[in-house]
């Protein structure tokens, strides 16, 4: 059932199934299908031709670009960006003739992460806070906070700031974002923002 309310906007061609909770200020565009029991936070933008499967959870200010499929088992925290035509999976070994609905693996995309166009996220892994997944990457394992990963299979090639700029660490493991001026520390293979 497509609807427009005081709280959120839904294009007339969008389909919203029963039992969904949709936050204030969210916009759902042409030909998208929000399936039953989804929870979508405030100020989200769901582009054209998006499928959000049952029981998916999206946090606040999640941006979902056109032609994205978000399958059951996926949860996105606040401020996540999902690029055009990227896709999640939810079963490791799918077969058409075998029902694996009780085997859906969880995928958690943490706060502020960005996933580029045409990337594929193989299920059962977490994408770290403010991680950056390059366009076309195929993620087959956990991604660290602030990590930049690219390729097939995806490999880490650097670190990104919360503003989406590559960080250049000095010999003391310190870096500064070129846009925000925020400082970061690299220690024991982990990046943290210096408060």
C-alpha positions as CSV (number, residue, x, y, z in Angstrom):
1,X,0.0,0.0,0.0
2,X,1.6,3.3,-1.1
3,X,1.0,6.3,1.0
4,X,1.8,9.9,1.6
5,X,1.5,11.2,5.1
6,X,2.3,14.2,7.2
7,X,5.4,12.4,8.4
8,X,7.1,11.0,5.2
9,X,6.7,11.1,1.4
10,X,6.0,8.1,-0.8
11,X,5.7,8.4,-4.5
12,X,2.4,6.9,-5.8
13,X,4.2,4.1,-7.7
14,X,6.0,3.0,-4.5
15,X,4.7,0.0,-2.6
16,X,4.8,-0.2,1.2
17,X,3.7,-3.4,2.8
18,X,2.0,-3.8,6.2
19,X,3.9,-3.4,9.4
20,X,6.6,-1.0,8.3
21,X,7.7,1.9,10.6
22,X,8.9,4.8,8.5
23,X,10.5,7.9,10.1
24,X,9.6,11.5,9.7
25,X,11.0,13.3,6.7
26,X,11.9,10.1,4.8
27,X,11.3,10.1,1.0
28,X,10.5,6.9,-1.0
29,X,10.7,7.3,-4.8
30,X,9.4,5.7,-7.9
31,X,8.8,2.0,-8.2
32,X,10.4,1.1,-4.9
33,X,9.1,-1.7,-2.7
34,X,9.4,-1.6,1.1
35,X,8.4,-5.1,2.3
36,X,6.7,-6.0,5.6
37,X,8.1,-5.2,9.0
38,X,10.9,-2.9,7.9
39,X,12.1,-0.1,10.1
40,X,13.3,3.0,8.3
41,X,14.6,5.9,10.3
42,X,14.0,9.6,10.0
43,X,15.3,11.7,7.0
44,X,16.2,8.7,4.8
45,X,16.1,8.9,1.0
46,X,15.1,5.7,-0.8
47,X,15.8,6.2,-4.6
48,X,14.0,4.7,-7.6
49,X,13.6,0.9,-8.1
50,X,14.8,0.0,-4.6
51,X,13.8,-3.3,-2.9
52,X,14.0,-3.5,0.9
53,X,13.1,-7.0,2.1
54,X,11.2,-7.9,5.2
55,X,12.6,-6.9,8.6
56,X,15.4,-4.8,7.3
57,X,16.5,-1.9,9.6
58,X,17.8,1.4,8.4
59,X,18.9,4.1,10.8
60,X,18.5,7.9,10.5
61,X,19.7,9.8,7.3
62,X,20.5,6.7,5.3
63,X,20.8,7.4,1.6
64,X,19.8,4.6,-0.8
65,X,20.5,5.3,-4.4
66,X,18.6,3.8,-7.4
67,X,18.4,0.1,-8.1
68,X,19.6,-1.1,-4.7
69,X,18.5,-4.4,-3.2
70,X,18.7,-4.7,0.6
71,X,17.9,-8.2,1.8
72,X,16.6,-9.6,5.1
73,X,19.4,-9.8,7.6
74,X,20.9,-6.4,6.7
75,X,21.0,-3.5,9.2
76,X,22.4,-0.1,8.4
77,X,23.1,2.4,11.2
78,X,22.8,6.2,10.9
79,X,24.3,8.2,8.0
80,X,25.0,5.2,5.7
81,X,25.3,5.8,2.0
82,X,24.4,3.0,-0.4
83,X,25.5,3.8,-4.0
84,X,23.6,3.0,-7.2
85,X,23.0,-0.6,-8.0
86,X,25.0,-1.9,-5.1
87,X,23.7,-5.2,-3.6
88,X,23.7,-7.2,-0.4
89,X,23.4,-11.0,-0.2
90,X,21.9,-12.9,2.7
91,X,22.8,-16.6,2.0
92,X,26.3,-18.0,1.5
93,X,25.4,-20.9,-0.6
94,X,22.1,-20.2,-2.4
95,X,20.4,-22.9,-4.5
96,X,17.1,-22.3,-6.3
97,X,15.7,-25.8,-5.3
98,X,16.7,-25.5,-1.6
99,X,14.9,-23.2,0.8
100,X,17.5,-21.4,3.1
101,X,15.2,-18.8,4.7
102,X,16.2,-20.0,8.1
103,X,19.9,-19.5,7.2
104,X,20.0,-15.7,6.5
105,X,23.3,-14.3,7.7
106,X,23.4,-10.9,9.3
107,X,25.3,-8.0,7.7
108,X,25.8,-4.8,9.8
109,X,26.8,-1.6,8.1
110,X,28.0,0.8,10.8
111,X,27.5,4.5,11.2
112,X,28.7,6.8,8.4
113,X,29.9,4.0,6.1
114,X,29.7,4.5,2.3
115,X,29.3,1.7,-0.3
116,X,30.1,2.7,-3.9
117,X,28.1,2.0,-7.0
118,X,27.8,-1.6,-8.1
119,X,29.6,-3.0,-5.0
120,X,28.5,-6.4,-3.7
121,X,28.5,-7.1,0.1
122,X,28.7,-10.8,0.7
123,X,26.6,-11.6,3.8
124,X,27.8,-12.3,7.3
125,X,30.3,-9.5,7.7
126,X,30.3,-6.0,9.4
127,X,31.3,-2.9,7.5
128,X,33.1,-0.6,10.0
129,X,32.2,3.0,11.1
130,X,33.0,5.5,8.3
131,X,34.5,2.8,6.1
132,X,34.5,3.5,2.4
133,X,33.8,0.7,-0.1
134,X,35.0,1.6,-3.6
135,X,32.7,1.3,-6.7
136,X,32.5,-2.3,-8.0
137,X,34.2,-3.8,-4.9
138,X,33.2,-7.3,-3.8
139,X,33.4,-7.4,0.0
140,X,34.0,-11.0,1.3
141,X,35.2,-10.2,4.9
142,X,34.9,-7.7,7.7
143,X,35.9,-4.1,7.0
144,X,37.6,-2.0,9.7
145,X,36.4,1.4,10.9
146,X,37.7,4.2,8.5
147,X,39.1,1.6,6.1
148,X,39.2,2.2,2.3
149,X,38.7,-1.1,0.4
150,X,38.6,-1.6,-3.4
151,X,38.7,-4.5,-5.9
152,X,37.5,-8.0,-6.3
153,X,37.9,-9.4,-3.8
154,X,38.0,-6.1,-1.9
155,X,41.4,-5.3,-0.3
156,X,42.2,-2.4,2.0
157,X,44.2,0.3,0.2
158,X,44.1,3.1,2.8
159,X,42.1,5.0,5.4
160,X,39.3,7.6,5.0
161,X,38.2,10.5,7.2
162,X,34.6,11.0,8.3
163,X,34.4,13.6,5.5
164,X,35.4,11.1,2.9
165,X,39.0,12.1,2.2
166,X,42.0,9.7,2.1
167,X,44.1,10.1,5.2
168,X,47.9,10.4,4.9
169,X,49.6,9.3,8.2
170,X,53.0,10.6,9.2
171,X,55.7,8.6,11.0
172,X,53.9,9.2,14.3
173,X,50.7,7.7,13.0
174,X,48.9,11.1,12.8
175,X,46.8,12.4,10.0
176,X,44.5,15.4,9.4
177,X,41.4,15.5,7.2
178,X,42.0,18.0,4.4
179,X,38.4,19.3,4.5
180,X,37.4,19.3,8.2
181,X,40.8,19.6,9.9
182,X,39.8,16.7,12.2
183,X,42.8,14.7,13.4
184,X,43.2,10.9,13.4
185,X,45.6,8.4,15.0
186,X,46.7,5.1,13.5
187,X,47.8,2.6,16.1
188,X,48.1,-1.2,16.0
189,X,46.2,-1.3,12.7
190,X,43.3,0.7,13.9
191,X,42.3,4.3,13.2
192,X,40.5,6.6,15.8
193,X,39.5,10.2,15.6
194,X,41.3,12.4,18.1
195,X,38.8,14.4,20.1
